[in-house]
Amino acid sequence: MPLQALVTPGNRFDGPFLPKLIEDLEADYVSADTTYSSKRNFKATRDTAARPLIADNPQKEEKALQNRVGCVFES
């Protein structure tokens, strides 16, 4: 059951709005899809004493892995 809602502009990425949305939230969990998968949003969720249930974004993991592998093989 949604406890809070925030209407955002249609031309904006929703991820950065999560900290504002949950800043006064009193809940055990914050559930969100991969759009909200960021270090900032995980931290904001933990700062409210809630447990983040935010799906990992597999594209971010793949890109991070490519960057790490690239650093290993660069000379």
N, C-alpha and C positions, 0 to 999 in steps of 0.2 A: 504494500500500500504506500503510495507516494506521500511523504510528509511535507514536502516543500516543492515548489516549482518556480522556474524562472523563464520568462519568455525572452529569447534572444533574437537579434536580427537574422534574417534568412541568409545573409551573405557572410556570416561570421562563423568561424570554427567554434564549437561549443566547449571544447576542453578547458580553455582558460577560465571559464565562468564557474567551474565547480567550487573552488575555495569560497567565493562569495555566497554561493548557494547553501553551503553547509556550515558556514561560520558560527551560527547559533543553534545548530542542530543538536538535539539530544536523542541519539539513537545508538544502538549496538552495532549496526552495520550500515555501510554505504554501498549500494549496488549500482554498477554502471557498466556500460559496454566499452569496447576498445577505444572509442573516441576519447575517453577520459583517462587512458593509460599514459601517465607521465609521473615522473618523480615528484613534481610539484603537487599533483593531485593525491598521490599516495600519502605524502607528508601532511597535506591539509586534512585528509581523512583521519590520520592517526592523531593529529593535533586536537581533534574534537573528541578523542577517546573512543572513536568508532573503529570497527574493523573494516578495512577496505575489501570489497568483493568486486574488484574491477578486472575485467578480462584483459589478459596480456595481448598486446598488439604484435602478432608474429612478424610483421614487416619491420618493426623497430628492432626486434631481436636479430633478424636476418641482416639488416644493415649494420648493426653493431658488430656482428660476427665478421662481416666482410671488412669492416674497418680494422678490427683487431688482426685479422689474417693479413691484410695489406701492410700493416705496420711490421709484422714479423718478417715478411719477405722483401721489404724495401731495403736497398743498400745505400 
